[in-house]
Amino acid sequence: MKQIRLRRRISSGLASASALFAAALLAAPFLSLSAHAQQQHAHVHGQLKLDVAIDGPTVVIDMESPLDNIVGFERAPKTAAEKKTAEDAIAQLRAADKLFVIDPAANCKLGPVDLRSSALGLGNLDPNEPAGHADLDATFSFNCTNAAAARFIDVNLFAAFKGTRQIDSQIASAQGQFKRQLKRPAAAQAAQPVRLGWGK
């Protein structure tokens, strides 16, 4: 059964925030989904999952996505063009402060970025990943002087990755726990960030 994938090995700086986030989300009533529904949601083309945890001086964003959303295919790159597409996507993800612009009131700077994809050779290989249905998962950590002041993140994933059509997000913050869904904007606005907001 699929549970929140925060149990992966991540840097020790992220461990406490991730543990708090996992505990908060497991206790949240909006997560009482059946195992069947969770399993169906695990790998849906066009859909991406973001979990945001605000803990002390950090904002941690955990992302789960089918690889197709990010690079347009779901296996190891074969051609020179596919390899270039994968390299460009990895570079964009490593520059996460361009993809996730956190509320300036929190005064955050990008910290560790942990990317995981068996097909792209990132992180530890996942022997349970089905062939032809590769994922790309990531943990982005931001170090902030006032993380609790954050009330939104401007998300640039739709502009960066054309295969992403919907983002399902859960946020654990001092203001409470929130569930949000973002949809790809119409063509004219697709290059603009979409605001993921919470709190009052």
C-alpha positions as CSV (number, residue, x, y, z in Angstrom):
1,M,0.0,0.0,0.0
2,K,1.3,3.4,-0.9
3,Q,2.0,5.7,2.1
4,I,3.6,9.1,2.0
5,R,7.0,8.7,0.4
6,L,8.8,10.8,3.1
7,R,10.5,7.7,4.5
8,R,13.2,7.8,1.8
9,R,16.7,8.6,2.8
10,I,17.2,12.3,2.7
11,S,19.8,14.5,4.3
12,S,19.8,14.8,8.0
13,G,18.8,18.5,7.8
14,L,15.6,17.5,6.1
15,A,14.8,14.5,8.4
16,S,13.2,16.4,11.2
17,A,11.0,18.5,9.0
18,S,10.0,15.5,6.9
19,A,9.2,13.4,10.1
20,L,7.0,16.3,11.4
21,F,5.3,16.6,8.1
22,A,4.6,12.9,7.8
23,A,3.1,12.9,11.3
24,A,1.0,15.9,10.7
25,L,-0.4,14.6,7.4
26,L,-1.1,11.1,8.8
27,A,-3.1,12.7,11.6
28,A,-5.0,15.0,9.2
29,P,-8.6,13.9,8.6
30,F,-8.5,14.8,4.9
31,L,-6.0,12.0,4.3
32,S,-8.3,9.2,5.3
33,L,-8.3,7.8,1.8
34,S,-8.8,4.1,1.0
35,A,-5.7,2.2,0.0
36,H,-7.2,1.6,-3.4
37,A,-7.7,5.3,-4.0
38,Q,-4.1,6.0,-3.0
39,Q,-2.8,3.3,-5.3
40,Q,-4.8,4.7,-8.2
41,H,-3.4,8.2,-7.6
42,A,0.2,6.9,-7.5
43,H,1.0,7.3,-11.2
44,V,-1.3,9.4,-13.3
45,H,0.0,11.2,-16.3
46,G,-0.4,15.0,-16.1
47,Q,-0.8,14.9,-12.3
48,L,1.9,15.9,-9.9
49,K,1.8,15.8,-6.1
50,L,3.4,18.4,-3.8
51,D,3.6,18.1,0.0
52,V,4.7,21.3,1.7
53,A,5.9,21.3,5.4
54,I,6.8,24.4,7.3
55,D,8.8,23.4,10.4
56,G,10.9,25.9,12.4
57,P,13.2,27.7,10.0
58,T,12.6,25.4,7.0
59,V,10.1,25.0,4.2
60,V,10.3,21.5,2.7
61,I,8.6,20.7,-0.5
62,D,8.3,17.0,-1.4
63,M,7.3,16.3,-5.1
64,E,6.1,13.0,-6.7
65,S,5.6,12.9,-10.4
66,P,5.5,10.5,-13.3
67,L,8.7,11.1,-15.3
68,D,6.5,11.8,-18.4
69,N,5.3,15.0,-16.8
70,I,8.8,16.3,-16.6
71,V,10.7,15.0,-19.7
72,G,8.0,13.6,-22.0
73,F,8.9,9.9,-21.6
74,E,9.0,7.3,-18.9
75,R,12.2,5.4,-19.3
76,A,15.9,6.0,-19.4
77,P,16.8,8.5,-22.2
78,K,18.0,6.8,-25.4
79,T,18.7,9.5,-28.0
80,A,21.0,12.6,-27.7
81,A,17.8,14.7,-27.8
82,E,16.2,12.8,-24.9
83,K,19.5,13.0,-22.9
84,K,19.6,16.7,-23.4
85,T,15.9,17.0,-22.4
86,A,16.7,15.1,-19.2
87,E,19.8,17.2,-18.4
88,D,17.8,20.4,-18.9
89,A,15.0,19.1,-16.6
90,I,17.5,18.1,-13.9
91,A,19.1,21.6,-14.1
92,Q,15.7,23.2,-13.7
93,L,14.8,21.1,-10.7
94,R,18.2,21.8,-9.1
95,A,17.4,25.6,-9.5
96,A,14.2,25.0,-7.4
97,D,14.2,28.7,-6.2
98,K,13.0,29.5,-9.7
99,L,10.3,26.9,-9.7
100,F,9.1,27.7,-6.1
101,V,9.1,31.3,-5.1
102,I,8.2,31.4,-1.4
103,D,6.3,34.4,0.1
104,P,9.0,37.0,0.6
105,A,7.8,37.6,4.2
106,A,9.5,34.2,5.1
107,N,12.9,35.3,3.7
108,C,13.9,31.9,2.3
109,K,17.0,30.7,0.5
110,L,17.3,27.4,-1.4
111,G,19.0,24.6,0.6
112,P,19.5,20.9,-0.3
113,V,17.8,19.5,-3.3
114,D,17.4,15.7,-3.4
115,L,16.3,14.2,-6.8
116,R,15.3,10.6,-7.2
117,S,14.6,8.7,-10.5
118,S,15.7,5.2,-11.3
119,A,15.3,5.9,-15.0
120,L,17.6,8.9,-14.9
121,G,20.1,7.3,-12.5
122,L,19.3,9.8,-9.7
123,G,19.3,8.7,-6.0
124,N,18.9,5.0,-5.0
125,L,17.4,2.7,-7.6
126,D,13.9,1.6,-6.8
127,P,13.5,-2.1,-7.6
128,N,9.7,-1.8,-7.3
129,E,9.3,0.8,-10.0
130,P,7.4,-0.8,-12.9
131,A,9.1,-0.9,-16.2
132,G,7.8,1.8,-18.6
133,H,6.2,3.8,-15.7
134,A,9.2,5.7,-14.2
135,D,8.8,8.5,-11.7
136,L,10.8,11.5,-10.7
137,D,10.5,12.4,-7.0
138,A,12.3,15.2,-5.3
139,T,12.7,16.9,-2.0
140,F,13.5,20.7,-1.9
141,S,14.5,22.3,1.3
142,F,14.5,26.1,1.9
143,N,16.2,27.7,4.8
144,C,14.2,30.8,6.1
145,T,14.6,33.5,8.7
146,N,10.8,33.6,9.3
147,A,9.3,30.4,7.7
148,A,6.1,30.8,9.8
149,A,5.3,34.0,8.0
150,A,4.9,32.2,4.6
151,R,1.4,32.3,3.3
152,F,2.0,31.2,-0.3
153,I,4.4,29.8,-2.9
154,D,4.3,30.9,-6.5
155,V,4.7,27.7,-8.4
156,N,6.3,27.7,-11.9
157,L,6.0,24.0,-12.7
158,F,3.4,24.5,-15.4
159,A,5.6,26.8,-17.4
160,A,8.7,24.6,-16.9
161,F,7.2,21.2,-17.6
162,K,4.6,21.1,-20.3
163,G,3.3,17.6,-19.4
164,T,2.1,18.8,-16.0
165,R,-1.7,19.6,-16.0
166,Q,-2.7,19.3,-12.4
167,I,-0.9,19.7,-9.0
168,D,-2.4,18.2,-5.9
169,S,-0.9,19.7,-2.8
170,Q,-1.1,19.2,0.9
171,I,0.4,21.8,3.3
172,A,1.3,21.4,7.0
173,S,2.0,24.8,8.6
174,A,1.5,26.6,11.9
175,Q,-1.8,27.9,10.5
176,G,-3.1,24.3,10.1
177,Q,-3.3,21.7,7.4
178,F,-4.6,22.5,4.0
179,K,-5.3,20.6,0.8
180,R,-5.2,22.5,-2.5
181,Q,-5.4,21.7,-6.2
182,L,-3.8,23.8,-9.0
183,K,-4.8,23.4,-12.7
184,R,-2.7,24.3,-15.7
185,P,-3.8,27.9,-16.7
186,A,-5.1,28.7,-20.2
187,A,-2.5,29.1,-22.9
188,A,-2.2,32.9,-22.5
189,Q,-1.4,32.5,-18.8
190,A,0.6,29.2,-18.9
191,A,3.9,31.0,-18.6
192,Q,2.8,32.8,-15.4
193,P,3.3,31.3,-11.9
194,V,0.3,29.9,-10.1
195,R,-0.1,30.8,-6.5
196,L,-0.4,28.0,-3.9
197,G,-1.8,29.8,-0.9
198,W,-2.8,28.8,2.7
199,G,-3.7,30.3,6.0
200,K,-5.6,33.5,6.6
